[in-house]
Amino acid sequence: MAWRAFHPKLPLNPGWVVYRPHRLPPGVSRVVLGSEISLLPGTLVAGSKGDSLLIHCLDVRAAVVRQIVQEESEIAGAVRNG
């Protein structure tokens, strides 16, 4: 991420994304989702507000929400099949 942060042709557009998980119940599965999101490049879950996760992104123009939806779907599948 440091390379991306200092690369002149890849400008950053930092900001916040508020995401409300739809497929996971409150509790451990949402904590797992938050941990997974923080592993995505350029994202960090910085807290929650009600049922929503507050995610800081280095580039809010990136497909962050699409990635989060995919992660949530995979975790929901693992919880359902586990």
N, CA, C and O atoms as a GROMACS GRO file, in nm:
protein
  328
    1MET      N    1   0.081  -0.118   0.000
    1MET     CA    2   0.000   0.000   0.000
    1MET      C    3   0.086   0.126   0.000
    1MET      O    4   0.045   0.230  -0.051
    2ALA      N    5   0.205   0.116   0.057
    2ALA     CA    6   0.292   0.234   0.056
    2ALA      C    7   0.326   0.273  -0.087
    2ALA      O    8   0.330   0.392  -0.120
    3TRP      N    9   0.353   0.173  -0.173
    3TRP     CA   10   0.382   0.201  -0.314
    3TRP      C   11   0.265   0.276  -0.376
    3TRP      O   12   0.285   0.375  -0.446
    4ARG      N   13   0.144   0.229  -0.350
    4ARG     CA   14   0.024   0.294  -0.405
    4ARG      C   15   0.010   0.436  -0.350
    4ARG      O   16  -0.024   0.528  -0.424
    5ALA      N   17   0.035   0.452  -0.224
    5ALA     CA   18   0.018   0.583  -0.161
    5ALA      C   19   0.112   0.689  -0.219
    5ALA      O   20   0.078   0.807  -0.224
    6PHE      N   21   0.229   0.647  -0.263
    6PHE     CA   22   0.327   0.744  -0.313
    6PHE      C   23   0.340   0.746  -0.466
    6PHE      O   24   0.419   0.824  -0.520
    7HIS      N   25   0.266   0.662  -0.535
    7HIS     CA   26   0.273   0.656  -0.681
    7HIS      C   27   0.198   0.775  -0.741
    7HIS      O   28   0.080   0.792  -0.714
    8PRO      N   29   0.266   0.857  -0.822
    8PRO     CA   30   0.202   0.979  -0.874
    8PRO      C   31   0.088   0.952  -0.974
    8PRO      O   32   0.001   1.038  -0.991
    9LYS      N   33   0.088   0.837  -1.039
    9LYS     CA   34  -0.017   0.808  -1.138
    9LYS      C   35  -0.136   0.734  -1.078
    9LYS      O   36  -0.232   0.703  -1.148
   10LEU      N   37  -0.132   0.707  -0.949
   10LEU     CA   38  -0.242   0.640  -0.881
   10LEU      C   39  -0.288   0.727  -0.763
   10LEU      O   40  -0.266   0.690  -0.647
   11PRO      N   41  -0.348   0.840  -0.792
   11PRO     CA   42  -0.386   0.930  -0.683
   11PRO      C   43  -0.491   0.866  -0.592
   11PRO      O   44  -0.575   0.788  -0.636
   12LEU      N   45  -0.483   0.900  -0.467
   12LEU     CA   46  -0.577   0.849  -0.368
   12LEU      C   47  -0.697   0.940  -0.356
   12LEU      O   48  -0.691   1.060  -0.385
   13ASN      N   49  -0.805   0.883  -0.313
   13ASN     CA   50  -0.927   0.957  -0.285
   13ASN      C   51  -0.984   0.900  -0.154
   13ASN      O   52  -1.085   0.830  -0.156
   14PRO      N   53  -0.917   0.930  -0.041
   14PRO     CA   54  -0.957   0.869   0.086
   14PRO      C   55  -1.095   0.916   0.131
   14PRO      O   56  -1.142   1.025   0.097
   15GLY      N   57  -1.157   0.830   0.208
   15GLY     CA   58  -1.288   0.865   0.262
   15GLY      C   59  -1.347   0.748   0.338
   15GLY      O   60  -1.281   0.649   0.366
   16TRP      N   61  -1.473   0.764   0.371
   16TRP     CA   62  -1.544   0.666   0.454
   16TRP      C   63  -1.655   0.598   0.374
   16TRP      O   64  -1.722   0.659   0.291
   17VAL      N   65  -1.672   0.470   0.403
   17VAL     CA   66  -1.783   0.392   0.351
   17VAL      C   67  -1.858   0.338   0.472
   17VAL      O   68  -1.796   0.282   0.563
   18VAL      N   69  -1.988   0.355   0.473
   18VAL     CA   70  -2.072   0.297   0.578
   18VAL      C   71  -2.143   0.178   0.516
   18VAL      O   72  -2.215   0.192   0.417
   19TYR      N   73  -2.122   0.060   0.574
   19TYR     CA   74  -2.178  -0.062   0.517
   19TYR      C   75  -2.258  -0.136   0.623
   19TYR      O   76  -2.210  -0.163   0.733
   20ARG      N   77  -2.382  -0.168   0.588
   20ARG     CA   78  -2.467  -0.244   0.678
   20ARG      C   79  -2.477  -0.387   0.627
   20ARG      O   80  -2.537  -0.411   0.522
   21PRO      N   81  -2.420  -0.483   0.700
   21PRO     CA   82  -2.429  -0.622   0.657
   21PRO      C   83  -2.575  -0.668   0.652
   21PRO      O   84  -2.653  -0.642   0.743
   22HIS      N   85  -2.609  -0.737   0.543
   22HIS     CA   86  -2.747  -0.783   0.525
   22HIS      C   87  -2.762  -0.932   0.545
   22HIS      O   88  -2.870  -0.980   0.580
   23ARG      N   89  -2.655  -1.007   0.524
   23ARG     CA   90  -2.666  -1.152   0.526
   23ARG      C   91  -2.613  -1.215   0.654
   23ARG      O   92  -2.626  -1.336   0.672
   24LEU      N   93  -2.555  -1.136   0.742
   24LEU     CA   94  -2.497  -1.190   0.864
   24LEU      C   95  -2.569  -1.136   0.987
   24LEU      O   96  -2.596  -1.016   0.995
   25PRO      N   97  -2.599  -1.223   1.083
   25PRO     CA   98  -2.661  -1.176   1.206
   25PRO      C   99  -2.557  -1.103   1.292
   25PRO      O  100  -2.437  -1.125   1.277
   26PRO      N  101  -2.603  -1.018   1.382
   26PRO     CA  102  -2.508  -0.954   1.474
   26PRO      C  103  -2.431  -1.060   1.553
   26PRO      O  104  -2.482  -1.168   1.582
   27GLY      N  105  -2.309  -1.027   1.587
   27GLY     CA  106  -2.228  -1.119   1.666
   27GLY      C  107  -2.099  -1.156   1.598
   27GLY      O  108  -2.040  -1.076   1.525
   28VAL      N  109  -2.055  -1.278   1.624
   28VAL     CA  110  -1.924  -1.324   1.580
   28VAL      C  111  -1.907  -1.316   1.428
   28VAL      O  112  -1.800  -1.277   1.381
   29SER      N  113  -2.009  -1.353   1.352
   29SER     CA  114  -1.994  -1.352   1.206
   29SER      C  115  -1.969  -1.211   1.153
   29SER      O  116  -1.896  -1.195   1.055
   30ARG      N  117  -2.026  -1.110   1.216
   30ARG     CA  118  -1.999  -0.972   1.172
   30ARG      C  119  -1.860  -0.927   1.214
   30ARG      O  120  -1.796  -0.848   1.145
   31VAL      N  121  -1.812  -0.976   1.327
   31VAL     CA  122  -1.675  -0.947   1.368
   31VAL      C  123  -1.577  -1.007   1.268
   31VAL      O  124  -1.477  -0.945   1.232
   32VAL      N  125  -1.606  -1.128   1.224
   32VAL     CA  126  -1.523  -1.192   1.122
   32VAL      C  127  -1.523  -1.110   0.994
   32VAL      O  128  -1.418  -1.090   0.933
   33LEU      N  129  -1.640  -1.061   0.954
   33LEU     CA  130  -1.649  -0.977   0.835
   33LEU      C  131  -1.563  -0.852   0.850
   33LEU      O  132  -1.489  -0.816   0.759
   34GLY      N  133  -1.572  -0.787   0.965
   34GLY     CA  134  -1.489  -0.668   0.988
   34GLY      C  135  -1.341  -0.699   0.980
   34GLY      O  136  -1.264  -0.620   0.926
   35SER      N  137  -1.301  -0.814   1.031
   35SER     CA  138  -1.160  -0.854   1.024
   35SER      C  139  -1.119  -0.879   0.880
   35SER      O  140  -1.010  -0.840   0.839
   36GLU      N  141  -1.205  -0.945   0.803
   36GLU     CA  142  -1.177  -0.971   0.661
   36GLU      C  143  -1.165  -0.840   0.582
   36GLU      O  144  -1.075  -0.825   0.500
   37ILE      N  145  -1.255  -0.747   0.608
   37ILE     CA  146  -1.252  -0.619   0.537
   37ILE      C  147  -1.120  -0.547   0.563
   37ILE      O  148  -1.064  -0.486   0.473
   38SER      N  149  -1.072  -0.554   0.686
   38SER     CA  150  -0.947  -0.487   0.720
   38SER      C  151  -0.827  -0.550   0.651
   38SER      O  152  -0.720  -0.488   0.643
   39LEU      N  153  -0.843  -0.672   0.600
   39LEU     CA  154  -0.735  -0.737   0.525
   39LEU      C  155  -0.736  -0.698   0.377
   39LEU      O  156  -0.637  -0.720   0.307
   40LEU      N  157  -0.844  -0.640   0.330
   40LEU     CA  158  -0.850  -0.594   0.190
   40LEU      C  159  -0.755  -0.475   0.174
   40LEU      O  160  -0.750  -0.390   0.262
   41PRO      N  161  -0.681  -0.468   0.066
   41PRO     CA  162  -0.588  -0.356   0.047
   41PRO      C  163  -0.658  -0.221   0.050
   41PRO      O  164  -0.756  -0.198  -0.021
   42GLY      N  165  -0.607  -0.132   0.135
   42GLY     CA  166  -0.658   0.004   0.139
   42GLY      C  167  -0.784   0.024   0.220
   42GLY      O  168  -0.847   0.129   0.211
   43THR      N  169  -0.822  -0.075   0.301
   43THR     CA  170  -0.942  -0.062   0.383
   43THR      C  171  -0.912  -0.093   0.528
   43THR      O  172  -0.822  -0.172   0.558
   44LEU      N  173  -0.987  -0.031   0.617
   44LEU     CA  174  -0.974  -0.057   0.760
   44LEU      C  175  -1.107  -0.029   0.826
   44LEU      O  176  -1.160   0.082   0.815
   45VAL      N  177  -1.162  -0.128   0.894
   45VAL     CA  178  -1.284  -0.106   0.970
   45VAL      C  179  -1.243  -0.030   1.095
   45VAL      O  180  -1.163  -0.077   1.175
   46ALA      N  181  -1.300   0.090   1.111
   46ALA     CA  182  -1.260   0.177   1.221
   46ALA      C  183  -1.365   0.182   1.331
   46ALA      O  184  -1.349   0.255   1.429
   47GLY      N  185  -1.472   0.105   1.317
   47GLY     CA  186  -1.574   0.102   1.420
   47GLY      C  187  -1.709   0.068   1.362
   47GLY      O  188  -1.721   0.022   1.248
   48SER      N  189  -1.809   0.090   1.443
   48SER     CA  190  -1.945   0.063   1.398
   48SER      C  191  -2.038   0.169   1.454
   48SER      O  192  -2.009   0.238   1.552
   49LYS      N  193  -2.151   0.179   1.388
   49LYS     CA  194  -2.255   0.271   1.433
   49LYS      C  195  -2.387   0.198   1.412
   49LYS      O  196  -2.431   0.180   1.298
   50GLY      N  197  -2.450   0.158   1.520
   50GLY     CA  198  -2.570   0.077   1.508
   50GLY      C  199  -2.535  -0.055   1.443
   50GLY      O  200  -2.445  -0.126   1.490
   51ASP      N  201  -2.604  -0.090   1.336
   51ASP     CA  202  -2.580  -0.214   1.264
   51ASP      C  203  -2.478  -0.198   1.151
   51ASP      O  204  -2.452  -0.294   1.078
   52SER      N  205  -2.420  -0.080   1.134
   52SER     CA  206  -2.333  -0.054   1.020
   52SER      C  207  -2.186  -0.051   1.062
   52SER      O  208  -2.152  -0.014   1.174
   53LEU      N  209  -2.100  -0.092   0.968
   53LEU     CA  210  -1.956  -0.085   0.986
   53LEU      C  211  -1.905   0.045   0.925
   53LEU      O  212  -1.948   0.083   0.816
   54LEU      N  213  -1.814   0.111   0.993
   54LEU     CA  214  -1.752   0.233   0.943
   54LEU      C  215  -1.614   0.196   0.890
   54LEU      O  216  -1.526   0.154   0.965
   55ILE      N  217  -1.597   0.210   0.759
   55ILE     CA  218  -1.477   0.162   0.692
   55ILE      C  219  -1.402   0.279   0.630
   55ILE      O  220  -1.458   0.353   0.549
   56HIS      N  221  -1.277   0.294   0.667
   56HIS     CA  222  -1.193   0.396   0.605
   56HIS      C  223  -1.126   0.333   0.483
   56HIS      O  224  -1.072   0.223   0.490
   57CYS      N  225  -1.132   0.405   0.371
   57CYS     CA  226  -1.075   0.355   0.245
   57CYS      C  227  -0.975   0.456   0.191
   57CYS      O  228  -0.995   0.577   0.201
   58LEU      N  229  -0.867   0.405   0.134
   58LEU     CA  230  -0.770   0.494   0.070
   58LEU      C  231  -0.823   0.550  -0.061
   58LEU      O  232  -0.781   0.656  -0.105
   59ASP      N  233  -0.916   0.477  -0.123
   59ASP     CA  234  -0.974   0.524  -0.249
   59ASP      C  235  -1.121   0.481  -0.254
   59ASP      O  236  -1.152   0.365  -0.283
   60VAL      N  237  -1.209   0.575  -0.226
   60VAL     CA  238  -1.352   0.541  -0.223
   60VAL      C  239  -1.408   0.517  -0.363
   60VAL      O  240  -1.520   0.469  -0.378
   61ARG      N  241  -1.331   0.552  -0.467
   61ARG     CA  242  -1.375   0.524  -0.604
   61ARG      C  243  -1.356   0.378  -0.641
   61ARG      O  244  -1.417   0.330  -0.737
   62ALA      N  245  -1.273   0.307  -0.567
   62ALA     CA  246  -1.248   0.166  -0.595
   62ALA      C  247  -1.374   0.085  -0.566
   62ALA      O  248  -1.469   0.136  -0.506
   63ALA      N  249  -1.374  -0.038  -0.608
   63ALA     CA  250  -1.490  -0.125  -0.593
   63ALA      C  251  -1.497  -0.184  -0.452
   63ALA      O  252  -1.509  -0.306  -0.435
   64VAL      N  253  -1.490  -0.098  -0.353
   64VAL     CA  254  -1.485  -0.142  -0.214
   64VAL      C  255  -1.614  -0.214  -0.174
   64VAL      O  256  -1.609  -0.323  -0.119
   65VAL      N  257  -1.727  -0.155  -0.202
   65VAL     CA  258  -1.855  -0.215  -0.160
   65VAL      C  259  -1.874  -0.350  -0.228
   65VAL      O  260  -1.921  -0.444  -0.165
   66ARG      N  261  -1.839  -0.360  -0.355
   66ARG     CA  262  -1.851  -0.487  -0.426
   66ARG      C  263  -1.765  -0.595  -0.358
   66ARG      O  264  -1.809  -0.709  -0.344
   67GLN      N  265  -1.645  -0.559  -0.316
   67GLN     CA  266  -1.558  -0.653  -0.247
   67GLN      C  267  -1.617  -0.694  -0.112
   67GLN      O  268  -1.609  -0.810  -0.072
   68ILE      N  269  -1.675  -0.598  -0.042
   68ILE     CA  270  -1.734  -0.626   0.089
   68ILE      C  271  -1.854  -0.719   0.074
   68ILE      O  272  -1.871  -0.813   0.153
   69VAL      N  273  -1.938  -0.694  -0.025
   69VAL     CA  274  -2.053  -0.780  -0.049
   69VAL      C  275  -2.006  -0.922  -0.078
   69VAL      O  276  -2.066  -1.018  -0.029
   70GLN      N  277  -1.900  -0.938  -0.156
   70GLN     CA  278  -1.847  -1.070  -0.187
   70GLN      C  279  -1.796  -1.139  -0.060
   70GLN      O  280  -1.825  -1.257  -0.038
   71GLU      N  281  -1.722  -1.066   0.022
   71GLU     CA  282  -1.672  -1.124   0.148
   71GLU      C  283  -1.787  -1.166   0.238
   71GLU      O  284  -1.784  -1.274   0.297
   72GLU      N  285  -1.888  -1.080   0.249
   72GLU     CA  286  -2.003  -1.112   0.333
   72GLU      C  287  -2.073  -1.238   0.282
   72GLU      O  288  -2.112  -1.324   0.361
   73SER      N  289  -2.088  -1.250   0.152
   73SER     CA  290  -2.152  -1.367   0.093
   73SER      C  291  -2.074  -1.494   0.124
   73SER      O  292  -2.133  -1.597   0.158
   74GLU      N  293  -1.943  -1.488   0.114
   74GLU     CA  294  -1.860  -1.606   0.142
   74GLU      C  295  -1.867  -1.645   0.289
   74GLU      O  296  -1.873  -1.764   0.321
   75ILE      N  297  -1.866  -1.548   0.378
   75ILE     CA  298  -1.876  -1.577   0.521
   75ILE      C  299  -2.013  -1.634   0.553
   75ILE      O  300  -2.024  -1.730   0.630
   76ALA      N  301  -2.118  -1.577   0.495
   76ALA     CA  302  -2.254  -1.628   0.518
   76ALA      C  303  -2.264  -1.773   0.472
   76ALA      O  304  -2.327  -1.855   0.539
   77GLY      N  305  -2.203  -1.805   0.358
   77GLY     CA  306  -2.204  -1.942   0.309
   77GLY      C  307  -2.130  -2.035   0.402
   77GLY      O  308  -2.175  -2.148   0.426
   78ALA      N  309  -2.018  -1.991   0.456
   78ALA     CA  310  -1.941  -2.074   0.548
   78ALA      C  311  -2.018  -2.097   0.678
   78ALA      O  312  -2.016  -2.207   0.732
   79VAL      N  313  -2.085  -1.993   0.728
   79VAL     CA  314  -2.163  -2.006   0.852
   79VAL      C  315  -2.280  -2.100   0.829
   79VAL      O  316  -2.311  -2.184   0.914
   80ARG      N  317  -2.346  -2.087   0.716
   80ARG     CA  318  -2.462  -2.170   0.684
   80ARG      C  319  -2.422  -2.316   0.666
   80ARG      O  320  -2.494  -2.406   0.708
   81ASN      N  321  -2.307  -2.340   0.604
   81ASN     CA  322  -2.263  -2.476   0.576
   81ASN      C  323  -2.176  -2.536   0.687
   81ASN      O  324  -2.146  -2.655   0.685
   82GLY      N  325  -2.138  -2.453   0.782
   82GLY     CA  326  -2.048  -2.498   0.887
   82GLY      C  327  -2.117  -2.564   0.996
   82GLY      O  328  -2.054  -2.608   1.092
   0.00000   0.00000   0.00000
